[in-house]
Amino acid sequence: MPRIFIFVGLILLLCLLLPPAIIARVRSTPNSNLPIHIIQDMAFQSKYKTQAVNPMFADGNTMRPPVTNAVARGETYLDAHLYDGVIDGQWANVLPSQIKMDFATLRRGQERFNIYCSVCHGISGGGNGIVNQRAMELVANTNGPVNGTVWVQAKNLVHDELVTVQPMGQVFNTITYGIRNMAGYGSQVPTEDRWAIAAYVKALQRSQIAQPSDVPAGTKVADHISPSPATTAVHNVASKGATIPASNSLTNPATSMLEGKL
Amino acid sequence: MSRFLFPRWSNAFLPLVILLGAIAPLYVGLFVAYGFSPKTLEAGYMPTQPVPYSHAVHAGKLGMDCRYCHTSVEKASFAAVPATQTCMNCHTQIHRESPKLEKVRSSYETGMPIEWVKVHKLADYAYFNHSAHVVRGVGCVECHGRIDQMTVVYRVAPLSMGWCLECHRNPTDRIRPPSMVTQMAWDQNKEMTQAQRVELQNLNNIHPNDNCSTCHR
């Protein structure tokens, strides 16, 4: 048999290995090639979905902001207590009537606090959240602050008297509109959740001056500490059917007090 | 003109051709099954974003909760890409002169949105709702993978119908306590026993539909 046939045959056989090799590589390595959708059917319809780019508008947004001066039903924001934390020109000391002060509200406040506030103020409110730590590191860099970072230590919400004396309404107002270097969270956190957070901040502060007499007779703190979030979650769903605590809440100083007090 | 005769050595091709003919269907079958699968064609999409934002830093190293930015995920069908304001909550101060944040700053000043590239694009005929899944305890990690370890986000899941149905038909091992949905390192299959997962499923009444109109409306 002429050599050439053997060579060509071998090369063709080797070529058969190429497709599997390419497939294996594509499957194992993320890459920036657009996904290939073989059967199109109606997979890509001529409609605009949420947050899509839209060439019809100057800002390219499909989602339109309300027309200037338009007021949506129920969004008059006239209730100063509910939206600003103010009653008759004074900071409110109580939750607005739309929100009930109960354990579920505080749990919700705790969960939301841990998501939005703890990044700077810390899980316990002490002012040393992870973003605060990182910012301090960047400022303390030996060759000067990295990329022009400036940072003022986040407030200690539970010990700083500037904060602890504030009524709940003022705390709510600060969360909503921001203060000094802190941005307002009015657009990120719904009104009810901001009130829940304000209530939880007050509870956190209260926990720092708790006395043994605050604990109802016969109750031990250990009763409220469970071994794993999984068992707690299952237990909580069973007993309350309500909000389930965040994982780290179990060791939180405020928790045991809340259980007994509110 | 004399007749053409195949040389004697060409007889060796006969068994070879039979062998190839036997293997070919298998080869083509495997090629189509793997090569045309959504896991090959659609998963692993890692587009370059306009701003080199790192989830590994924010969600991983700093441990920020997913919901700090993706605020709508528990209430809406979509997990909103945050407004530029959210970036600037911190970046008016931290790394405020970083060249990497140039587009964020100019978006903040002009009000023009940053054009982030969508990574998880679902076919338009499939109706998926984030809130329905997140509130009931399907962790972010189940579909998005370890986002907290990705410097550049890519698509882990094929987002194909077969892939959706895997979970819709057998959700027990893929659900967790709703309080743990954003905890990416937490794994219900390690932290909970089979019995606990079944209990959780029953308590939260998780019995997903798998009929056509559940997703195709």
Interface residues (C-beta under 8 A of the other chain):
Chain A: M1 G9 L16 P19 P20 I23 V26 R27 T29 P30 N31 S32 N33 L34 P35 I36 H37 I38 D41 M42 A43 F44 Q45 K47 K49 T50 Q51 V53 D59 G60 N61 E111 N114 I115 Y116 V119 I130 V131 R134 A135 L138 V146 N147 G148 T149 V150 W151 N181 A183 S187 Q188 V189 S228 P229 A230 T231 T232 A233 V234 V237 A238 T243 I244 P245 A246 S247
Chain B: W9 S10 A12 L16 Y27 L30 F31 Y34 G35 F36 K39 T40 L41 E42 A43 G44 Y45 M46 P47 T48 L62 G63 M64 D65 R67 Y68 T71 A76 S77 F78 A80 V81 A83 Q85 T86 M88 N89 C90 T92 Q93 I94 H95 R96 E97 S98 G111 M112 P113 E115 K121 A123 D124 Y125 V152 Y154 R155 R176 P177 P178 S179 M180 Q183 W186 Q188 E191 M192 Q196 E199 L200 L203 N204
